[in-house]
């Protein structure tokens, strides 16, 4: 039996729940996927994710920043330039997304 399978209740300390809380919401994993390649400007992320609204993209990026997954750098240019990149902990989600890709290929 898998070590993750229902041996204990899934409370706030459950590692699977903690991960789900970070990557929750439509588009979140796809934003992370885009940033795995390196720093990107807001407009680059938006162009890569066909159909995402500016409001949702901003909300998801703020959520990921608050969780310590994404860092944001604002440059004092006219107009201001903002770049996003994964933090060290954010980069560890690569294995999670790779596992999702393997699962998705089986569907």
Beta strands, then each sheet from edge to edge (+ up, - down):
strand 1: 40-41
strand 2: 70-75
strand 3: 81-86
sheet 1: 1+ 3- 2+
end
